[in-house]
């Protein structure tokens, strides 16, 4: 027994694609940004100090990497950051994920005081898992 008149068209079931497309684009952006962060450690040329007791670390893909060179230039990822801007930048990163580890890559010829300043700034920003990058002696 059909109640639909012949003059009215029957509607087909519709699959809502708008939500799925949004999720697809979010996943695409996430994977593209994590892929670009994967090689950021090697982008800044820093001569790391050596250590006999250095441990091999896991992948650097999901870590905040702060580098500084012998001239006192500070880099968060690949971008150079002024000392005055460092706290704000790290606070913004801490809001996104405060449990992300921070790796500090300092030049062997760099200043010890700058290293401590960067470590204190990371702590003030709410990033508590701070580690130093070194090269293991052969």
C-alpha positions in Angstrom: 0.0 0.0 0.0 1.8 3.1 -1.2 0.8 6.5 0.1 3.1 8.4 -2.2 1.4 10.0 -5.0 2.7 9.7 -8.5 3.3 13.4 -8.8 5.7 13.5 -5.9 9.2 12.1 -6.3 10.6 9.7 -3.8 13.6 11.0 -1.9 16.7 8.9 -1.8 18.6 8.3 1.4 21.3 10.8 1.7 24.7 10.2 3.3 25.8 13.3 5.2 29.3 14.0 3.8 30.0 17.4 5.2 31.1 16.1 8.6 33.3 13.4 7.0 35.0 15.9 4.7 35.7 18.2 7.7 37.3 15.3 9.5 39.3 14.3 6.4 40.7 17.8 6.1 41.6 17.9 9.8 43.5 14.6 9.5 45.2 15.8 6.4 46.4 19.0 8.2 47.5 17.0 11.2 49.6 14.6 9.2 51.1 17.3 7.0 52.2 19.3 10.1 53.7 16.4 11.9 55.6 15.3 8.8 57.1 18.8 8.4 58.1 18.8 12.1 59.9 15.5 11.7 63.0 16.9 10.1 63.1 20.2 12.0 65.8 19.1 14.3 68.3 18.9 11.4 67.3 22.2 10.0 69.3 24.3 12.5 73.1 23.6 12.3 74.2 23.1 15.9 77.4 21.4 17.0 76.2 19.3 19.8 78.5 18.4 22.7 79.5 14.8 23.3 78.8 12.5 26.2 79.9 9.0 27.1 76.6 8.2 28.9 74.1 9.6 26.3 71.0 7.6 25.8 69.5 7.0 22.4 66.2 8.8 22.3 63.0 7.9 20.5 61.6 9.7 17.5 61.7 13.5 17.6 58.4 13.9 15.7 56.2 14.9 18.5 58.6 17.0 20.5 59.2 20.7 20.9 62.8 21.3 19.8 64.6 24.5 20.9 68.0 25.1 19.5 70.6 27.8 20.1 73.9 28.4 18.4 77.3 29.9 19.5 76.1 33.4 18.5 73.1 33.2 20.9 70.4 32.9 18.3 67.4 30.8 19.6 65.3 28.7 17.3 62.0 27.0 18.1 61.8 24.3 15.4 63.2 26.0 12.4 62.1 29.6 13.2 64.4 32.1 14.9 62.8 33.5 18.0 64.0 36.6 20.0 64.5 36.1 23.8 61.6 38.4 24.5 59.2 36.3 22.3 60.4 32.9 23.7 58.1 32.8 26.7 55.0 33.7 24.7 55.8 31.1 22.0 56.4 28.4 24.5 53.2 29.3 26.4 51.2 28.9 23.2 52.8 25.5 22.6 52.0 24.5 26.2 48.4 25.4 25.8 48.1 23.0 22.9 49.9 20.1 24.7 51.7 20.7 28.0 52.8 17.0 28.2 55.0 17.3 25.1 58.7 16.9 25.8 61.1 19.7 25.1 64.5 18.9 23.6 67.1 21.7 23.9 69.9 21.5 21.4 72.7 23.8 22.3 75.9 24.4 20.5 79.0 23.0 22.3 80.5 26.5 22.0 77.3 28.2 23.2 76.8 30.0 26.5 75.8 28.1 29.6 73.7 31.0 30.9 71.6 31.0 27.7 70.9 27.3 28.3 69.7 27.9 31.8 67.6 30.9 30.6 65.9 28.6 28.0 65.3 25.9 30.5 63.7 28.4 33.0 61.5 29.9 30.3 60.3 26.4 29.3 59.4 25.7 33.0 57.6 29.1 33.3 55.6 28.3 30.2 54.4 25.1 31.8 56.5 22.6 29.9 58.1 20.4 32.6 59.7 17.6 30.6 62.9 19.3 29.5 65.8 17.3 28.1 69.2 18.2 26.6 70.4 16.8 23.3 74.0 15.5 23.1 76.0 13.2 20.8 77.2 9.9 22.2 81.0 9.5 22.1 82.2 6.5 20.0 
